[in-house]
Amino acid sequence: MNVTHIFLNNGQWNWDVISTISSIILSISSVILVAALVWINWRYLKKVNEQTELMINDRKRKRILEEVQDFLTPTIHSLEDEIKAIQGNEIHWEIYPKDKAYIIGLSKLLPDIIDYGSAIFDITTKYPNLKTQLLSHDKLYNRLNELCGKIRSEIVVSEFKERLRVLIDKFNEKSEITKQLNEDRRDKSEDVYAAWIISEGIFDRSPNQNTPYFDFWDRYKDELLRFINTSRIQSHKREIEDILDQLKELNENPLKEIKGVIGKYREEYDLAKDEIDPTLKELLDW
């Protein structure tokens, strides 16, 4: 039996066979079409998922960079600077009106209020041990400022004020008008010299800097420094030294942990060195 005999029966078309074969062909075509549509849809969804994943990863990377650039790297610099300042005995204070004292050489590492959703919030949430260490640091920092304020109150009493007035008058008599402690300079002198007394002569001064404040200090510093020789002030000073020793040891722990976090991020998100520390990029561009 040949193909012709299949489609012909006694010289007539065998419509039953033709109909069956047509149905089979249509069924196969439908299967092929459905398979093609499924494949196309799969490819489309795969592409969409890939693009979505890229977008998600890109957003994650940008967020990680915020954590690194806005908080982690600056905190490393702050901790390293503090360690250096404490070891080099470069810590000193500035005093402003209303007994406000600020440490020069140390810095607070966390804000008083951490905004929800901020880079700092994310870091301190993911690494609670790091947050605890930074809070401990800031507690000691606040205590140092508090002690400085107490010492200032102990120094700036009536005896100090009167003696400073006499010394300034004496200094002005022997100085040119432009080099005298007059008016605004005189008004600020209590806080300026109280801070320098607390810091025992440690303050920011460039080698060639010459102002009436410094001239006065150079002339009368020995007499001014005697106002720190009281038992209460010396007790506060010993506590300050103890806190600085604590900070010197404490700072090593968050410094190590932060560097570990950055190392992890660098490997996971392929961060470049100048992305981790933008100052490097500024130096390279310069």
C-alpha positions in Angstrom: 0.0 0.0 0.0 1.4 3.3 -1.1 0.6 6.8 0.1 -2.0 7.2 -2.7 -3.9 4.2 -1.4 -4.1 5.9 2.1 -5.7 9.0 0.8 -7.9 7.3 -1.9 -10.5 4.7 -1.5 -12.0 3.2 -4.7 -10.9 6.3 -6.6 -12.5 8.6 -4.0 -10.7 10.9 -1.4 -10.6 9.2 2.1 -11.7 12.2 4.1 -11.6 10.4 7.3 -7.9 9.7 7.0 -7.2 13.2 5.7 -9.1 14.7 8.7 -7.2 12.5 11.2 -3.8 13.5 9.8 -4.8 17.1 9.7 -5.8 16.9 13.3 -2.5 15.3 14.2 -0.6 18.1 12.3 -2.6 20.8 14.0 -2.0 19.2 17.4 1.8 19.0 16.8 1.8 22.6 15.6 -0.1 23.7 18.7 2.4 21.9 20.9 5.3 23.5 19.1 3.7 26.9 19.3 3.0 26.5 23.0 6.5 25.3 23.6 7.9 28.3 21.7 5.7 30.7 23.7 6.8 29.1 27.0 10.5 29.3 25.9 10.1 33.0 24.9 8.3 33.8 28.1 11.0 32.0 30.1 13.7 33.9 28.4 11.9 37.2 29.0 11.3 36.4 32.7 14.9 35.3 33.0 16.1 38.6 31.5 13.8 40.6 33.7 15.0 38.7 36.8 18.6 39.3 35.8 18.0 43.0 35.3 16.0 43.2 38.6 18.9 41.4 40.4 21.4 43.8 38.9 19.3 46.8 40.0 18.9 45.3 43.5 22.7 44.6 43.7 23.4 48.1 42.4 21.2 49.6 45.1 22.8 47.4 47.7 26.3 48.5 46.6 25.4 52.1 46.7 24.0 51.7 50.2 27.1 49.9 51.3 29.2 52.7 49.8 27.2 55.2 51.9 27.9 53.2 55.0 31.6 53.1 54.2 32.1 56.6 52.9 29.8 58.4 55.3 30.6 56.6 58.5 33.1 53.7 58.6 36.0 55.4 56.9 35.6 58.7 58.7 35.4 56.8 62.0 38.7 54.9 61.2 40.4 58.3 60.6 38.9 59.6 63.9 40.1 56.6 65.9 43.5 56.6 64.4 43.9 60.4 65.0 42.8 59.9 68.6 45.3 57.1 69.3 48.0 59.3 67.8 46.9 62.3 69.8 46.8 60.4 73.1 50.1 58.8 72.5 51.7 62.1 71.5 50.2 63.9 74.5 48.5 66.3 72.1 45.0 66.4 73.8 43.9 69.9 74.9 40.7 71.8 75.6 39.0 75.0 74.4 36.4 76.7 76.6 33.5 78.8 75.5 31.0 80.9 77.3 28.7 79.2 79.8 31.4 76.7 80.8 31.2 74.7 77.6 34.4 72.7 77.1 35.5 70.9 74.0 38.3 68.5 73.6 40.7 69.1 70.8 42.3 65.8 69.5 39.3 63.6 70.4 35.8 63.5 68.8 32.4 62.0 69.4 31.8 59.0 67.2 28.0 58.7 67.2 25.3 61.4 67.0 23.0 61.9 70.0 20.1 60.8 67.8 20.6 58.1 65.1 18.0 58.7 62.3 16.1 55.6 61.3 17.2 54.3 57.9 20.5 56.3 57.9 23.8 54.7 57.1 24.8 54.9 60.8 21.5 53.2 61.7 22.2 50.3 59.3 25.7 49.8 60.6 24.8 49.9 64.3 21.9 47.6 63.7 24.0 45.0 61.8 26.9 45.3 64.2 25.5 45.8 67.7 28.9 45.0 69.3 30.5 47.9 67.3 27.7 50.2 68.5 28.3 49.2 72.1 32.0 50.0 71.7 31.3 53.4 70.1 28.8 54.3 72.8 31.4 53.4 75.5 33.9 55.7 73.7 31.4 58.5 73.6 30.5 58.1 77.3 34.2 58.6 78.2 34.4 61.5 75.8 31.4 63.2 77.5 33.0 62.5 80.9 36.2 64.2 79.8 34.3 67.4 78.7 32.4 67.3 82.0 35.7 67.1 84.0 37.1 69.9 82.0 34.1 72.1 82.9 34.5 71.2 86.5 38.2 72.2 86.4 37.3 75.4 84.7 34.9 76.2 87.5 37.6 75.5 90.1 40.1 77.8 88.3 37.9 80.7 87.4 37.2 82.0 90.9 37.5 85.5 92.3 41.2 85.1 93.1 42.0 84.0 89.5 39.9 86.8 88.0 41.6 89.5 90.1 45.1 88.2 89.5 44.4 87.9 85.8 43.2 91.5 85.7 46.3 92.7 87.5 48.6 90.8 85.1 46.8 92.0 82.0 47.1 95.6 83.2 50.7 95.1 83.8 51.2 93.4 80.4 49.3 96.2 78.6 51.5 98.8 80.2 54.6 97.3 78.7 53.1 96.4 75.3 52.3 98.4 72.2 48.7 99.2 71.6 48.3 96.7 68.8 49.7 94.0 71.0 47.7 94.6 74.1 44.9 92.5 75.6 42.2 95.1 75.3 38.4 95.1 74.9 37.3 91.8 73.3 40.6 90.1 73.9 40.4 90.9 77.6 36.8 89.7 77.8 37.8 86.3 76.3 41.0 86.0 78.3 39.4 84.1 81.3 38.2 81.2 79.0 41.4 81.2 76.9 43.8 81.0 79.8 41.6 78.6 81.8 41.7 76.2 78.8 45.5 76.6 78.5 45.9 76.0 82.2 43.8 72.9 82.1 45.9 71.7 79.1 49.1 72.7 80.9 50.3 74.8 78.0 49.3 72.4 75.2 47.4 74.3 72.5 47.4 74.9 68.7 50.1 77.3 67.8 52.0 77.6 64.6 55.8 78.2 64.9 55.6 81.8 63.6 52.3 82.7 65.3 52.6 85.7 67.6 49.6 87.2 69.1 49.0 89.1 72.4 47.4 85.9 73.9 50.6 83.9 73.3 52.9 86.8 74.4 51.0 87.1 77.6 51.1 83.3 78.2 54.8 83.1 77.5 55.4 85.9 80.1 53.1 84.7 82.9 52.4 81.0 82.3 54.3 79.9 85.5 52.1 82.1 87.6 49.0 81.1 85.8 49.7 77.4 86.1 49.8 77.5 89.9 46.0 77.8 89.8 45.8 74.1 88.8 47.7 73.0 92.0 44.7 72.3 94.2 43.6 68.9 95.5 40.3 68.9 93.8 41.7 69.9 90.4 44.5 67.3 90.7 41.9 64.7 91.5 40.0 65.6 88.3 43.3 65.6 86.3 44.1 62.0 87.5 40.7 60.9 86.4 41.3 62.5 83.0 44.6 60.7 82.6 42.9 57.4 83.6 40.1 58.0 81.0 42.7 58.8 78.3 44.5 55.5 79.1 41.1 53.7 78.8 40.4 55.3 75.4 43.9 54.4 74.1 43.1 50.7 74.7 39.4 50.9 73.9 39.9 52.5 70.5 41.9 49.6 69.2 38.8 47.3 69.4 36.3 49.3 67.2 39.2 50.2 64.9 39.9 46.5 64.3 36.2 45.6 63.8 35.5 48.4 61.4 38.5 47.5 59.3 37.1 43.9 59.2 33.7 45.1 58.1 35.3 47.2 55.3 37.4 44.3 54.2 34.3 42.1 54.0 32.4 44.8 52.0 35.4 45.3 49.7 35.5 41.6 48.8 31.7 41.1 48.5 31.0 44.3 46.5 34.3 44.7 44.7 35.0 48.1 46.2 38.0 50.1 45.0 40.4 51.8 47.4 39.3 55.2 46.3 35.7 54.3 46.8 36.4 53.2 50.3 38.3 56.4 51.0 37.3 59.2 48.7 40.2 61.3 49.9 42.5 58.9 48.0 40.6 59.8 44.8 41.0 63.5 45.5 44.7 63.0 45.9 44.9 61.0 42.6 42.9 63.6 40.7 45.0 66.3 42.1 
